[in-house]
Amino acid sequence: MTIAVAQDDSAEGAAALLHAAREAQFQQTRLAVLHVLDEFSPGVGEQQLAHEVGQALAAGGYGGLEWTLHTAPEEDNRATALIELTEQVQADLLVVGSKRRTPIGKFLLGSTVQRVVLDSPVPVLVVKAPAPQ
């Protein structure tokens, strides 16, 4: 079994990463960190990204967790890239972060999270970042 998490440099991405790590630890399984890059050159920046993910996991108390980093270019659609990465790692669950939205924002279509939820071949767990204090 593999838990996949859509990670980025936002508060929502950080919340998703820690929640996915907690779930992977609970289920005693691997964590696949999926990162879609705006500008993609294979290998470029991946070491720095892996270091940052490792630091975030260690700071959250998940330093001993087995995890791998998987990156892909955004190309046409971030949601499609995430779904393709989910299929590549043969994930059983995908964890994504979501922004807090206004009632009007909830009504509008087109968000990445909504596309992932609708199109994902595996169950999707949507996590909100903690409210700002």
OpenMM code with the backbone's topology and positions (N, CA, C; nanometers):
from openmm import Vec3, app, unit

residues = "MET THR ILE ALA VAL ALA GLN ASP ASP SER ALA GLU GLY ALA ALA ALA LEU LEU HIS ALA ALA ARG GLU ALA GLN PHE GLN GLN THR ARG LEU ALA VAL LEU HIS VAL LEU ASP GLU PHE SER PRO GLY VAL GLY GLU GLN GLN LEU ALA HIS GLU VAL GLY GLN ALA LEU ALA ALA GLY GLY TYR GLY GLY LEU GLU TRP THR LEU HIS THR ALA PRO GLU GLU ASP ASN ARG ALA THR ALA LEU ILE GLU LEU THR GLU GLN VAL GLN ALA ASP LEU LEU VAL VAL GLY SER LYS ARG ARG THR PRO ILE GLY LYS PHE LEU LEU GLY SER THR VAL GLN ARG VAL VAL LEU ASP SER PRO VAL PRO VAL LEU VAL VAL LYS ALA PRO ALA PRO GLN".split()
positions = [
    Vec3(0.0835, -0.1173, 0.0000),
    Vec3(0.0000, 0.0000, 0.0000),
    Vec3(0.0884, 0.1241, 0.0000),
    Vec3(0.0440, 0.2274, -0.0687),
    Vec3(0.1163, 0.3539, -0.0748),
    Vec3(0.0186, 0.4684, -0.0537),
    Vec3(0.0577, 0.5621, 0.0306),
    Vec3(-0.0173, 0.6855, 0.0491),
    Vec3(0.0539, 0.7914, -0.0334),
    Vec3(-0.0178, 0.8578, -0.1227),
    Vec3(0.0396, 0.9653, -0.2030),
    Vec3(-0.0099, 1.0984, -0.1487),
    Vec3(0.0757, 1.1998, -0.1578),
    Vec3(0.0367, 1.3330, -0.1125),
    Vec3(0.0815, 1.4353, -0.2160),
    Vec3(-0.0101, 1.5241, -0.2506),
    Vec3(0.0218, 1.6354, -0.3394),
    Vec3(0.0826, 1.7450, -0.2532),
    Vec3(0.2109, 1.7721, -0.2740),
    Vec3(0.2837, 1.8652, -0.1888),
    Vec3(0.3281, 1.9848, -0.2703),
    Vec3(0.3190, 2.1033, -0.2096),
    Vec3(0.3772, 2.2235, -0.2690),
    Vec3(0.4229, 2.3141, -0.1551),
    Vec3(0.4641, 2.4351, -0.1886),
    Vec3(0.5231, 2.5249, -0.0893),
    Vec3(0.4195, 2.6112, -0.0177),
    Vec3(0.2958, 2.5688, -0.0130),
    Vec3(0.1908, 2.6461, 0.0529),
    Vec3(0.1587, 2.5869, 0.1899),
    Vec3(0.0797, 2.6615, 0.2670),
    Vec3(0.0330, 2.6104, 0.3964),
    Vec3(-0.0537, 2.4872, 0.3765),
    Vec3(-0.1311, 2.4863, 0.2681),
    Vec3(-0.2164, 2.3717, 0.2377),
    Vec3(-0.1320, 2.2493, 0.2043),
    Vec3(-0.0242, 2.2698, 0.1277),
    Vec3(0.0658, 2.1600, 0.0937),
    Vec3(0.1341, 2.1032, 0.2162),
    Vec3(0.1731, 2.1910, 0.3080),
    Vec3(0.2374, 2.1463, 0.4327),
    Vec3(0.1397, 2.0660, 0.5181),
    Vec3(0.0152, 2.1121, 0.5265),
    Vec3(-0.0858, 2.0398, 0.6044),
    Vec3(-0.1124, 1.9029, 0.5437),
    Vec3(-0.1207, 1.8970, 0.4111),
    Vec3(-0.1439, 1.7689, 0.3427),
    Vec3(-0.0274, 1.6738, 0.3674),
    Vec3(0.0958, 1.7258, 0.3603),
    Vec3(0.2144, 1.6422, 0.3815),
    Vec3(0.2136, 1.5794, 0.5203),
    Vec3(0.1872, 1.6590, 0.6225),
    Vec3(0.1889, 1.6059, 0.7592),
    Vec3(0.0728, 1.5100, 0.7843),
    Vec3(-0.0431, 1.5387, 0.7275),
    Vec3(-0.1557, 1.4471, 0.7459),
    Vec3(-0.1288, 1.3140, 0.6752),
    Vec3(-0.0729, 1.3206, 0.5545),
    Vec3(-0.0398, 1.1979, 0.4808),
    Vec3(0.0669, 1.1181, 0.5544),
    Vec3(0.1640, 1.1872, 0.6121),
    Vec3(0.2691, 1.1181, 0.6889),
    Vec3(0.2082, 1.0471, 0.8089),
    Vec3(0.1159, 1.1141, 0.8768),
    Vec3(0.0483, 1.0526, 0.9910),
    Vec3(-0.0287, 0.9280, 0.9463),
    Vec3(-0.0965, 0.9369, 0.8330),
    Vec3(-0.1727, 0.8230, 0.7812),
    Vec3(-0.0794, 0.7087, 0.7407),
    Vec3(0.0323, 0.7409, 0.6755),
    Vec3(0.1285, 0.6383, 0.6343),
    Vec3(0.1892, 0.5698, 0.7569),
    Vec3(0.2207, 0.6478, 0.8591),
    Vec3(0.2749, 0.5892, 0.9813),
    Vec3(0.1711, 0.4986, 1.0481),
    Vec3(0.0467, 0.5447, 1.0547),
    Vec3(-0.0606, 0.4666, 1.1155),
    Vec3(-0.0808, 0.3343, 1.0419),
    Vec3(-0.0775, 0.3398, 0.9077),
    Vec3(-0.0998, 0.2194, 0.8271),
    Vec3(0.0285, 0.1408, 0.8027),
    Vec3(0.1402, 0.1900, 0.8540),
    Vec3(0.2708, 0.1255, 0.8379),
    Vec3(0.2999, 0.0989, 0.6911),
    Vec3(0.2945, 0.2056, 0.6133),
    Vec3(0.3152, 0.1944, 0.4698),
    Vec3(0.4048, 0.3078, 0.4207),
    Vec3(0.4318, 0.3071, 0.2927),
    Vec3(0.5184, 0.4080, 0.2307),
    Vec3(0.4403, 0.5353, 0.1999),
    Vec3(0.5165, 0.6436, 0.1886),
    Vec3(0.4610, 0.7723, 0.1502),
    Vec3(0.5260, 0.8147, 0.0193),
    Vec3(0.4440, 0.8502, -0.0781),
    Vec3(0.4934, 0.9022, -0.2055),
    Vec3(0.4567, 1.0498, -0.2112),
    Vec3(0.5583, 1.1351, -0.2120),
    Vec3(0.5369, 1.2797, -0.2162),
    Vec3(0.5365, 1.3215, -0.3631),
    Vec3(0.4231, 1.3760, -0.4079),
    Vec3(0.4061, 1.4163, -0.5474),
    Vec3(0.4180, 1.5675, -0.5567),
    Vec3(0.5063, 1.6144, -0.6428),
    Vec3(0.5270, 1.7576, -0.6574),
    Vec3(0.5240, 1.7925, -0.8058),
    Vec3(0.4318, 1.8780, -0.8434),
    Vec3(0.4210, 1.9232, -0.9823),
    Vec3(0.4950, 2.0556, -0.9920),
    Vec3(0.5896, 2.0610, -1.0849),
    Vec3(0.6756, 2.1781, -1.0985),
    Vec3(0.6288, 2.2671, -1.2128),
    Vec3(0.6313, 2.3991, -1.1901),
    Vec3(0.5956, 2.4940, -1.2954),
    Vec3(0.6976, 2.4880, -1.4089),
    Vec3(0.8246, 2.4910, -1.3720),
    Vec3(0.9331, 2.4802, -1.4698),
    Vec3(1.0040, 2.3495, -1.4415),
    Vec3(1.0083, 2.2612, -1.5399),
    Vec3(1.0568, 2.1251, -1.5157),
    Vec3(1.1805, 2.0950, -1.5977),
    Vec3(1.2847, 2.0563, -1.5284),
    Vec3(1.4038, 1.9980, -1.5878),
    Vec3(1.4377, 1.8802, -1.4990),
    Vec3(1.4334, 1.7573, -1.5519),
    Vec3(1.4570, 1.6404, -1.4666),
    Vec3(1.5831, 1.6557, -1.3831),
    Vec3(1.5687, 1.6341, -1.2522),
    Vec3(1.6820, 1.6393, -1.1607),
    Vec3(1.7149, 1.7767, -1.1080),
    Vec3(1.6765, 1.8829, -1.1801),
    Vec3(1.7111, 2.0183, -1.1379),
    Vec3(1.6190, 2.0602, -1.0233),
    Vec3(1.6774, 2.0922, -0.9110),
    Vec3(1.6012, 2.1364, -0.7957),
    Vec3(1.5423, 2.0240, -0.7124),
    Vec3(1.5514, 1.9007, -0.7599),
    Vec3(1.4908, 1.7894, -0.6867),
    Vec3(1.5630, 1.7616, -0.5558),
    Vec3(1.6959, 1.7782, -0.5530),
    Vec3(1.7695, 1.7554, -0.4283),
    Vec3(1.7277, 1.8555, -0.3222),
    Vec3(1.7137, 1.9815, -0.3610),
    Vec3(1.6702, 2.0848, -0.2669),
    Vec3(1.5283, 2.0567, -0.2192),
    Vec3(1.4416, 2.0180, -0.3115),
    Vec3(1.3032, 1.9864, -0.2770),
    Vec3(1.2975, 1.8671, -0.1815),
    Vec3(1.3764, 1.7636, -0.2095),
    Vec3(1.3802, 1.6456, -0.1228),
    Vec3(1.4306, 1.6837, 0.0162),
    Vec3(1.5292, 1.7711, 0.0213),
    Vec3(1.5817, 1.8176, 0.1501),
    Vec3(1.4726, 1.8910, 0.2284),
    Vec3(1.3978, 1.9789, 0.1613),
    Vec3(1.2910, 2.0542, 0.2273),
    Vec3(1.1797, 1.9622, 0.2774),
    Vec3(1.1434, 1.8628, 0.1962),
    Vec3(1.0403, 1.7673, 0.2378),
    Vec3(1.0899, 1.6886, 0.3591),
    Vec3(1.2149, 1.6433, 0.3537),
    Vec3(1.2726, 1.5694, 0.4662),
    Vec3(1.2732, 1.6512, 0.5937),
    Vec3(1.3064, 1.7791, 0.5819),
    Vec3(1.3057, 1.8669, 0.6990),
    Vec3(1.1638, 1.8845, 0.7544),
    Vec3(1.0665, 1.9024, 0.6652),
    Vec3(0.9275, 1.9200, 0.7090),
    Vec3(0.8767, 1.7941, 0.7796),
    Vec3(0.9111, 1.6780, 0.7254),
    Vec3(0.8694, 1.5526, 0.7886),
    Vec3(0.9357, 1.5356, 0.9254),
    Vec3(1.0649, 1.5661, 0.9332),
    Vec3(1.1360, 1.5540, 1.0610),
    Vec3(1.0796, 1.6517, 1.1640),
    Vec3(1.0502, 1.7740, 1.1224),
    Vec3(0.9941, 1.8738, 1.2133),
    Vec3(0.8559, 1.8323, 1.2633),
    Vec3(0.7825, 1.7579, 1.1810),
    Vec3(0.6506, 1.7105, 1.2200),
    Vec3(0.6536, 1.5816, 1.3005),
    Vec3(0.7747, 1.5260, 1.3213),
    Vec3(0.7875, 1.4033, 1.3991),
    Vec3(0.7837, 1.2766, 1.3149),
    Vec3(0.8042, 1.2904, 1.1844),
    Vec3(0.7974, 1.1750, 1.0947),
    Vec3(0.9313, 1.1510, 1.0236),
    Vec3(1.0408, 1.1815, 1.0909),
    Vec3(1.1729, 1.1691, 1.0314),
    Vec3(1.2109, 1.0272, 0.9916),
    Vec3(1.1556, 0.9257, 1.0585),
    Vec3(1.1896, 0.7872, 1.0279),
    Vec3(1.0999, 0.7227, 0.9239),
    Vec3(1.0073, 0.7970, 0.8704),
    Vec3(0.9115, 0.7431, 0.7740),
    Vec3(0.9770, 0.7174, 0.6387),
    Vec3(0.9441, 0.6048, 0.5766),
    Vec3(0.9944, 0.5734, 0.4425),
    Vec3(0.9134, 0.6533, 0.3405),
    Vec3(0.9823, 0.7350, 0.2601),
    Vec3(0.9132, 0.8162, 0.1607),
    Vec3(0.9989, 0.8359, 0.0374),
    Vec3(0.9322, 0.8668, -0.0725),
    Vec3(1.0015, 0.8956, -0.1978),
    Vec3(0.9397, 1.0207, -0.2600),
    Vec3(1.0208, 1.0926, -0.3344),
    Vec3(0.9761, 1.2133, -0.4033),
    Vec3(0.9559, 1.1807, -0.5510),
    Vec3(0.8427, 1.2242, -0.6046),
    Vec3(0.8111, 1.2055, -0.7466),
    Vec3(0.7713, 1.3411, -0.8027),
    Vec3(0.8359, 1.3824, -0.9123),
    Vec3(0.8059, 1.5125, -0.9706),
    Vec3(0.7600, 1.4956, -1.1146),
    Vec3(0.6872, 1.5956, -1.1605),
    Vec3(0.6400, 1.5976, -1.2989),
    Vec3(0.6190, 1.7423, -1.3402),
    Vec3(0.6225, 1.7686, -1.4699),
    Vec3(0.5931, 1.9047, -1.5164),
    Vec3(0.4429, 1.9305, -1.5117),
    Vec3(0.4067, 2.0565, -1.4959),
    Vec3(0.2651, 2.0916, -1.4948),
    Vec3(0.2031, 2.0730, -1.6328),
    Vec3(0.2767, 2.1093, -1.7366),
    Vec3(0.2279, 2.1028, -1.8749),
    Vec3(0.0935, 2.1724, -1.8869),
    Vec3(-0.0118, 2.1012, -1.9245),
    Vec3(-0.1407, 2.1664, -1.9488),
    Vec3(-0.2247, 2.1830, -1.8232),
    Vec3(-0.2146, 2.0894, -1.7300),
    Vec3(-0.3101, 2.0869, -1.6202),
    Vec3(-0.2461, 2.0238, -1.4970),
    Vec3(-0.2433, 2.0964, -1.3880),
    Vec3(-0.1832, 2.0467, -1.2632),
    Vec3(-0.2581, 1.9243, -1.2104),
    Vec3(-0.3906, 1.9247, -1.2208),
    Vec3(-0.4706, 1.8115, -1.1721),
    Vec3(-0.4369, 1.6846, -1.2493),
    Vec3(-0.4249, 1.6955, -1.3803),
    Vec3(-0.3910, 1.5789, -1.4630),
    Vec3(-0.2533, 1.5258, -1.4260),
    Vec3(-0.1582, 1.6151, -1.4042),
    Vec3(-0.0232, 1.5731, -1.3654),
    Vec3(-0.0262, 1.4985, -1.2324),
    Vec3(-0.1043, 1.5475, -1.1361),
    Vec3(-0.1149, 1.4791, -1.0065),
    Vec3(-0.1778, 1.3413, -1.0213),
    Vec3(-0.2803, 1.3315, -1.1012),
    Vec3(-0.3470, 1.2027, -1.1223),
    Vec3(-0.2529, 1.1039, -1.1894),
    Vec3(-0.1769, 1.1506, -1.2870),
    Vec3(-0.0803, 1.0619, -1.3536),
    Vec3(0.0275, 1.0145, -1.2565),
    Vec3(0.0766, 1.1033, -1.1707),
    Vec3(0.1745, 1.0625, -1.0701),
    Vec3(0.1137, 0.9623, -0.9726),
    Vec3(-0.0118, 0.9838, -0.9346),
    Vec3(-0.0807, 0.8909, -0.8452),
    Vec3(-0.0853, 0.7514, -0.9059),
    Vec3(-0.1145, 0.7453, -1.0345),
    Vec3(-0.1192, 0.6156, -1.1035),
    Vec3(0.0199, 0.5536, -1.1132),
    Vec3(0.1228, 0.6360, -1.1398),
    Vec3(0.2598, 0.5850, -1.1509),
    Vec3(0.3064, 0.5181, -1.0225),
    Vec3(0.2741, 0.5770, -0.9093),
    Vec3(0.3211, 0.5214, -0.7811),
    Vec3(0.2259, 0.4150, -0.7278),
    Vec3(0.1196, 0.3891, -0.8001),
    Vec3(0.0179, 0.2894, -0.7624),
    Vec3(-0.0334, 0.3155, -0.6206),
    Vec3(-0.0725, 0.4410, -0.5987),
    Vec3(-0.1217, 0.4813, -0.4674),
    Vec3(-0.2598, 0.4231, -0.4396),
    Vec3(-0.2862, 0.4034, -0.3123),
    Vec3(-0.4176, 0.3568, -0.2679),
    Vec3(-0.5007, 0.4711, -0.2116),
    Vec3(-0.4351, 0.5838, -0.1832),
    Vec3(-0.5018, 0.7022, -0.1297),
    Vec3(-0.4199, 0.8233, -0.1717),
    Vec3(-0.4881, 0.9313, -0.2076),
    Vec3(-0.4220, 1.0574, -0.2408),
    Vec3(-0.4685, 1.1634, -0.1420),
    Vec3(-0.3733, 1.2322, -0.0790),
    Vec3(-0.4039, 1.3391, 0.0151),
    Vec3(-0.3672, 1.4714, -0.0518),
    Vec3(-0.4620, 1.5656, -0.0526),
    Vec3(-0.4384, 1.6977, -0.1117),
    Vec3(-0.4805, 1.8049, -0.0125),
    Vec3(-0.4158, 1.9197, -0.0213),
    Vec3(-0.4520, 2.0333, 0.0618),
    Vec3(-0.5478, 2.1237, -0.0132),
    Vec3(-0.6337, 2.1912, 0.0610),
    Vec3(-0.7311, 2.2813, 0.0004),
    Vec3(-0.7336, 2.4133, 0.0744),
    Vec3(-0.7516, 2.5205, -0.0003),
    Vec3(-0.7622, 2.6531, 0.0594),
    Vec3(-0.9006, 2.6724, 0.1179),
    Vec3(-0.9067, 2.7551, 0.2174),
    Vec3(-1.0365, 2.7953, 0.2705),
    Vec3(-1.0997, 2.8860, 0.1659),
    Vec3(-1.2266, 2.8621, 0.1357),
    Vec3(-1.2900, 2.9367, 0.0281),
    Vec3(-1.4191, 3.0015, 0.0762),
    Vec3(-1.4514, 3.1101, 0.0126),
    Vec3(-1.5768, 3.1792, 0.0415),
    Vec3(-1.6917, 3.1006, -0.0212),
    Vec3(-1.8156, 3.1275, 0.0187),
    Vec3(-1.9288, 3.0585, -0.0440),
    Vec3(-1.9307, 3.0742, -0.1964),
    Vec3(-1.8947, 3.1921, -0.2461),
    Vec3(-1.8909, 3.2121, -0.3918),
    Vec3(-1.7782, 3.1282, -0.4516),
    Vec3(-1.6637, 3.1244, -0.3845),
    Vec3(-1.5520, 3.0448, -0.4332),
    Vec3(-1.5845, 2.8974, -0.4399),
    Vec3(-1.6647, 2.8499, -0.3448),
    Vec3(-1.7050, 2.7096, -0.3450),
    Vec3(-1.7951, 2.6780, -0.4636),
    Vec3(-1.8714, 2.7769, -0.5058),
    Vec3(-1.9645, 2.7577, -0.6166),
    Vec3(-1.8924, 2.7466, -0.7504),
    Vec3(-1.7826, 2.8193, -0.7638),
    Vec3(-1.7112, 2.8227, -0.8916),
    Vec3(-1.6411, 2.6900, -0.9200),
    Vec3(-1.6386, 2.6538, -1.0455),
    Vec3(-1.5716, 2.5304, -1.0868),
    Vec3(-1.4289, 2.5602, -1.1309),
    Vec3(-1.3513, 2.4547, -1.1466),
    Vec3(-1.2210, 2.4700, -1.2076),
    Vec3(-1.1023, 2.4595, -1.1146),
    Vec3(-1.1231, 2.4444, -0.9857),
    Vec3(-1.0078, 2.4348, -0.8973),
    Vec3(-0.9357, 2.3028, -0.9183),
    Vec3(-0.8073, 2.3031, -0.8900),
    Vec3(-0.7275, 2.1818, -0.9029),
    Vec3(-0.7812, 2.0717, -0.8123),
    Vec3(-0.8135, 2.1067, -0.6901),
    Vec3(-0.8628, 2.0062, -0.5953),
    Vec3(-0.9921, 1.9432, -0.6467),
    Vec3(-1.0811, 2.0247, -0.6975),
    Vec3(-1.2074, 1.9708, -0.7482),
    Vec3(-1.1836, 1.8755, -0.8640),
    Vec3(-1.0939, 1.9097, -0.9556),
    Vec3(-1.0626, 1.8219, -1.0689),
    Vec3(-1.0021, 1.6912, -1.0198),
    Vec3(-0.9120, 1.7004, -0.9223),
    Vec3(-0.8494, 1.5792, -0.8694),
    Vec3(-0.9547, 1.4897, -0.8043),
    Vec3(-1.0415, 1.5485, -0.7228),
    Vec3(-1.1450, 1.4704, -0.6554),
    Vec3(-1.2347, 1.4006, -0.7573),
    Vec3(-1.2721, 1.4714, -0.8627),
    Vec3(-1.3623, 1.4141, -0.9630),
    Vec3(-1.2956, 1.3091, -1.0512),
    Vec3(-1.1666, 1.3270, -1.0808),
    Vec3(-1.1009, 1.2415, -1.1794),
    Vec3(-1.0073, 1.1359, -1.1220),
    Vec3(-0.9784, 1.1403, -0.9946),
    Vec3(-0.8819, 1.0477, -0.9364),
    Vec3(-0.9321, 0.9034, -0.9399),
    Vec3(-0.8427, 0.8091, -0.9739),
    Vec3(-0.8807, 0.6683, -0.9737),
    Vec3(-0.8788, 0.6064, -0.8339),
    Vec3(-0.8298, 0.6822, -0.7353),
    Vec3(-0.8230, 0.6327, -0.5972),
    Vec3(-0.8953, 0.7314, -0.5061),
    Vec3(-0.9301, 0.6892, -0.3843),
    Vec3(-0.9928, 0.7822, -0.2908),
    Vec3(-0.9025, 0.9029, -0.2638),
    Vec3(-0.9654, 1.0183, -0.2438),
    Vec3(-0.8926, 1.1426, -0.2188),
    Vec3(-0.9344, 1.1965, -0.0819),
    Vec3(-0.8355, 1.2287, -0.0004),
    Vec3(-0.8585, 1.2910, 0.1288),
    Vec3(-0.8174, 1.4367, 0.1163),
    Vec3(-0.9116, 1.5285, 0.1381),
    Vec3(-0.8851, 1.6721, 0.1266),
    Vec3(-0.8628, 1.7279, 0.2667),
    Vec3(-0.7502, 1.7984, 0.2843),
    Vec3(-0.7097, 1.8519, 0.4136),
    Vec3(-0.7013, 2.0030, 0.4041),
    Vec3(-0.7548, 2.0735, 0.5031),
    Vec3(-0.7415, 2.2191, 0.5088),
    Vec3(-0.6236, 2.2544, 0.5984),
    Vec3(-0.5576, 2.3636, 0.5633),
    Vec3(-0.4514, 2.4145, 0.6489),
    Vec3(-0.5135, 2.4748, 0.7744),
    Vec3(-0.4406, 2.4757, 0.8842),
    Vec3(-0.4934, 2.5392, 1.0049),
    Vec3(-0.5263, 2.6849, 0.9767),
    Vec3(-0.6278, 2.7370, 1.0421),
    Vec3(-0.6672, 2.8765, 1.0245),
    Vec3(-0.5553, 2.9683, 1.0747),
    Vec3(-0.5315, 3.0779, 1.0032),
    Vec3(-0.4292, 3.1720, 1.0509),
    Vec3(-0.4694, 3.2328, 1.1853),
    Vec3(-0.3713, 3.2602, 1.2667),
    Vec3(-0.4018, 3.3114, 1.4000),
    Vec3(-0.3723, 3.4566, 1.4114),
] * unit.nanometer
topology = app.Topology()
chain = topology.addChain("A")
for resn in residues:
    res = topology.addResidue(resn, chain)
    for name in ("N", "CA", "C"):
        topology.addAtom(name, app.Element.getBySymbol(name[0]), res)
